[in-house]
Amino acid sequence: MTTPPRRLALLVSGASGMALPRHLVGVLAAHPEVGEIHLVVSRGAAQVLAHEMGRTQTSAESLVEAAGVGDADREKITIHRDSALDASIASGSYTLDGTIVLPCSSGTLGAIVSGVASTLVYRAAAVALKERWPLVLGFRETPYSVVHLENMRRATYAGAIILPPIPAFYIGGPEEYGEETMERFLDHYCLRVLDRFGLEEVEDSHLRWS
């Protein structure tokens, strides 16, 4: 029996590290098992994206363009405004196979665990929790305060998966320790995200190593 194409939401909040969602959207768009990607970039995320890309203005389209998504794979991506609370992914009746907030700022984490739903990023995360869909939070903050720790605890009890983008120093064999690059780190993190959604790496994937 053929598995239906996966529907995923990628919610980008205003924390540093825009290379993370840029890389992930390229990986997801190229994955043969992914049929839909619902992309939301918050206002804060757009500001950080502009700063990190060295532009005066950016948008979700800029993120997709920077990811190098081809024309065929671009058709998988639906972009929603963060203010669009009437978007399809704002309702549990539009079934998703998983949602990831990447990067997840401390403010976004606090809003999610408090049940705030004033933006589409917050609302889509809340929908994932109430529907018991996989929700991955790529929390981007360090060091952690007791507030951060308590909010991560609450999010975990609510059903979310806290997956901070932390470099994996065990990448490769022993002879390669200490030789990790940013691209290898991004690839490895994307593999961990794919695993959370039950997606396997494919040989001709967007990833550059296995």
C-alpha positions, 0 to 999 in steps of 0.5 A, a space after each residue: 500500500 502506497 503511503 500518501 504524500 506527507 503534509 508538513 508545516 514549517 513555522 519560522 519565528 524571530 530567532 537567529 539561525 535562519 540557515 536552519 529553516 532555509 536548509 530544511 525547506 530545501 530538504 523537505 521540498 526535495 523529499 519524494 514523500 513530502 507532498 505539501 509544505 506550509 510555510 509561515 514566516 513571522 514578522 520578527 523572523 523576516 527582520 532576522 532573515 533580512 539581517 542575516 541575508 544582508 538585505 533591506 527586505 525579505 519574505 518567505 519567498 526569499 527563504 525559498 529562493 535562498 534554499 535553491 528550491 527548483 520549479 517542480 518542488 516549488 509547487 509543494 510549498 504554500 506560503 501563508 502570512 503570519 496574520 492569516 488566522 483563516 489559513 487552512 493550517 489554523 484548523 485541525 480539520 486540515 490534517 497535517 503529518 507534522 509541524 516544526 517551529 524552526 528556529 523557535 524563539 523564547 517568546 514563541 515557546 512562551 506563547 505556545 505553552 501559554 495557549 496564545 493563538 494571536 498569530 498563525 505561527 502560534 495558532 498552527 503550533 497550538 493546533 498540532 498540540 491539540 490534535 496530537 500531531 508531531 510538533 518539533 520545537 527547534 528552540 534557539 536560546 542559550 544559556 537557559 534561564 529557569 523560565 526557558 527550562 520551565 517552558 520546555 518542560 511544559 511544552 514536553 508535557 503537552 506533547 511537543 518535542 524539544 529539538 535544539 539545533 546543537 552540533 553533533 560532535 559524533 558526526 562521521 568516524 573517529 578520524 573526522 572528529 573536529 572537522 564538522 562544517 556548518 553544512 554538515 551540521 545543518 544536514 545532520 539536524 535536518 536528518 533528525 527532523 526527518 526522523 521525527 516525522 518518520 521520513 527516511 533519507 533517500 540516496 539522491 536527497 538534497 543532503 550532501 552526506 549520509 
